[in-house]
Amino acid sequence: MRQTTPTPITHPIAQKWPAQHPERLQLYSLPTPNGVKVSILLEEMGLPYEAHLVSFETNDQMSPAFLALNPNNKIPAILDPNGPGGQPLALFESGAILMYLAEKTGQFIPQDAAGRYETLQWVMFQMGGIGPMFGQLGFFHKFAGKDFEDKRPRDRYVAESKRLLGVLEQRLTGRAWMMGDAYTIADIAIFPWVRGLVGFYGAGDLVGFADFPNVARVLAAFVERPAVVRGLAIPARG
Ligand SMILES: N[C@@H](CCC(=O)N[C@@H](CS)C(=O)NCC(=O)O)C(=O)O
């Protein structure tokens, strides 16, 4: 049988992160709540991909090679050598990447138009609400902001995070997942952040997590999924 040589990746990002398998989807990431959304989805899909570590310790996200793909210097980012029309597609913003992969494979998104838009609505809810608000709470509770004498910024993000958890609690009452029986990219967007809030940020007591039993139930089901367990550790941290 004739072997075809895969086309090399010409995007500048490959100069810093060379592809061993240029025919596979390339992921540039770090296992943070935004990063693992994509590795979890790729693991769930079983799509062949190659993961590259973007280390914040060495400020890789500020390197010219990374900025050539994402001028916003944030992970995750992907390069799909087989994008629309068979052409390479470079993409950043985790929500856009989840939507792209779900539509490319027809997985983890409902096929009917109404269900599809409802799923995207919850992905947007995570991108515009959960992510930024929980992230700020992490800054003011665990990182540099915790030493600020003025607690009003922290309290503002605590209140907003509680309100968002209340929205999730209401939505998940009587539902297995955000979209009911179907596990979708909405769950994959939201639950890494809920896990981070009560785990890494240690803010469970602060937000009264015990008051949100349905959120806790779905978080427990999410972290038990084998693809989630794998995705949470990809790319390995050196
Ligand atoms: N809205 C972006 C946010 C991405 C983001 O904030 N990534 C963080 C890690 S979770 C990052 O790369 N920070 C590096 C930096 O700010 O220099 C997305 O969802 O992709």
The ligand as an SDF file (V2000), in Angstrom:
LIG
                    3D

 20 19  0  0  0  0  0  0  0  0999 V2000
  -12.3810   33.5320   27.2210 N   0  0  0  0  0  0  0  0  0  0  0  0
  -11.1730   32.7570   27.1030 C   0  0  0  0  0  0  0  0  0  0  0  0
  -10.4470   32.8120   28.4360 C   0  0  0  0  0  0  0  0  0  0  0  0
   -9.1750   32.0170   28.4020 C   0  0  0  0  0  0  0  0  0  0  0  0
   -8.3380   32.2610   29.6550 C   0  0  0  0  0  0  0  0  0  0  0  0
   -8.6370   33.1230   30.4910 O   0  0  0  0  0  0  0  0  0  0  0  0
   -7.2500   31.4970   29.7770 N   0  0  0  0  0  0  0  0  0  0  0  0
   -6.3390   31.6790   30.8850 C   0  0  0  0  0  0  0  0  0  0  0  0
   -6.1380   30.3520   31.6230 C   0  0  0  0  0  0  0  0  0  0  0  0
   -7.6620   29.7080   32.2550 S   0  0  0  0  0  0  0  0  0  0  0  0
   -4.9930   32.1380   30.3450 C   0  0  0  0  0  0  0  0  0  0  0  0
   -4.5660   31.6800   29.3040 O   0  0  0  0  0  0  0  0  0  0  0  0
   -4.2930   33.0630   31.0250 N   0  0  0  0  0  0  0  0  0  0  0  0
   -2.9760   33.4670   30.6320 C   0  0  0  0  0  0  0  0  0  0  0  0
   -2.7730   34.9440   30.6600 C   0  0  0  0  0  0  0  0  0  0  0  0
   -3.7200   35.6810   30.9630 O   0  0  0  0  0  0  0  0  0  0  0  0
   -1.6460   35.3800   30.3960 O   0  0  0  0  0  0  0  0  0  0  0  0
  -11.5200   31.3170   26.7390 C   0  0  0  0  0  0  0  0  0  0  0  0
  -12.5340   30.8180   27.2480 O   0  0  0  0  0  0  0  0  0  0  0  0
  -10.7840   30.6790   25.9620 O   0  0  0  0  0  0  0  0  0  0  0  0
  1  2  1  0
  2  3  1  0
  2 18  1  0
  3  4  1  0
  4  5  1  0
  5  6  2  0
  5  7  1  0
  7  8  1  0
  8  9  1  0
  8 11  1  0
  9 10  1  0
 11 12  2  0
 11 13  1  0
 13 14  1  0
 14 15  1  0
 15 16  2  0
 15 17  1  0
 18 19  2  0
 18 20  1  0
M  END
$$$$
